[in-house]
Amino acid sequence: MKLSEIKNYLKSIECIGFQLPNGNLVPKHFHVTEVGKVTKDYIDCGGKVRSEAVISFQLWEENDYDHRLSPDKLLTIIELSEKIFEFEDLEMEVEYQGEETIGTYHLDFDGSNFLLTSKITACLAKDACIIPKEKPRIKISDRQNYCDPGSGCC
């Protein structure tokens, strides 16, 4: 999801919900503690220089059970961040504290909740890496008549 999309969704909902990949909702008393642009410059395993940038939210919860972030308030925070940092319309990611470490998620929307979707790693230079291709599995039962007596194969 891009920054412009979350802004449009915030204009159309009455309350904000973030749903984790396991189906649980982030408690309603969460705070958005950061809105920022994250840039990553790196070299992949094939030697190609790459650069990525995303807009990141960090969600946080504490014992402030009376706190509820409204869509209008989050939109105000986003717009202030856009003015200060001159954000482009980049893809979004969300950081949220898991049980042992901070998880980073992609963002989607199902019509009522923002969905924190899992991110995965992948080789970016498959043409330069020697990644063995998976060998096709052959069922012996599918190979009838290959070595029947009298077939000449043995």
N, C-alpha and C positions, 0 to 999 in steps of 0.2 A: 504494500500500500504506500502511496506517495503522500507527502505532506498535504497537498491540496485535497486529497480524498478524506483524510481524517478531519480536516477543517469543515468540509461539506457535511460529513456524518454528524459532527458535533452540533451543527445548526439544526439537525432534524431529530435529535433525541432529547428526552427529558432527564435521564440520569445516565451516568457512565458505568459500564461494567466491563471488566477485563477477565476473560476466561482462559485458564491455563490449558495446555495440551491434554491433561488428564481429565478435563471437564470441570474441575473445581474453579470457583470464582475467586479472584483476588478480593479480600475483605473490602467492603464498601467504604471503610474509613482510610483508604490508601491516600498517599500524597504523591504528586509528581514532583520529585525533588530536583530534577534536572531536565532541561531541554537543551540540546546542543547538537552541533555538527561534529561527527567523528570521521576523521580522515585516516586512511591506512595506506601507506606506501610500502611496497614490498617487491621481492623478486620471487617468482615461482620456481619450482624444482627444475624447470626447463631453461631457466636463465632469463625469462621475460620479465621486464619491469612492469609493474602494475600499480594502479592507484584506485582506491574506492572511497566513496564518501556516502554517509547516511545521516539522517536526522535521528537522534536518539532521545528517548524518554527514559527516565529512571523512576520506577514505581517503588514506594516504600510505605510500610505500615508500622504503626506503633500503637500504644495504648490510648490513642486519641479517638475514642469511639464516637464522639459527637461530630467529628469532622466528616464532611461530605463535599467532594469536589464536584461542582456543577459543570455541565458542558460549556456554559458561558465563561466561567472562570478559567477553564483549561484553554479555551479559544483565546482569551485575553493573554494568557501566558505565552501561547504559541505566537501570537501576533507581535508581542513585545520582543520575543526572541528573534523573529524575522526582521524587525526593524534594526535591532542592535547588530545582528550577525549577517544580515543580508542573505538569508538562506535561499538556496535554489529549491526547486520542487523535487526533492530527492526521496528515495525510498526511506521508509521508517523502520526502526528497530526499537525494541523495548527491553530494558534490563529489569530483572526482578529477582529478589533474594530467594533462592531455593533453600533447602535444608542445610546444605553444606557450602554452597558457593553461589555466586550471582549467575543466573541464567540469562542468555541473550536470545531474543525471539524475533521472528518476523511478525508482522501485524496484518490481520485481515478483519473483516466485519461481516456478521451474519444477519444484520438487520436490527439487532438489539444490543449485542455485545461485541466488543473488540476482542478478537481471538488472538492469543499469543501462540503462534505456530512455531514448531521446532525448526531450527536451522541445522543443516548437515554440512559436513566437510566433503571435499572431493578433490581429486587431482586436477589441477588447471592446465597441465601440460601433458595430457595423455599421449600426444603424438611424439613427445620427446622422452617420455618415460618408457621403460620396458615393463609394462604391466601385462602379465600373462592373461591371455583371453581364457575364459572358462571353457574347458573342453566339453563337448556335447556328451551327455550321458546316454548310453545305449542300453536298452533292456534286452537281455539275452532272449527273452521270449519273443521279441520282435524280429529276431534274426533267424527265423525258421528257414529251413532248406539250404542253409549255407554249408553246413557240415553233416548233412545226412549221409548215411552210408550209401556209397555209390555215386555221390555228387561230384567226386573228383577233387574236393578241396583238401582232403587229408592224405 
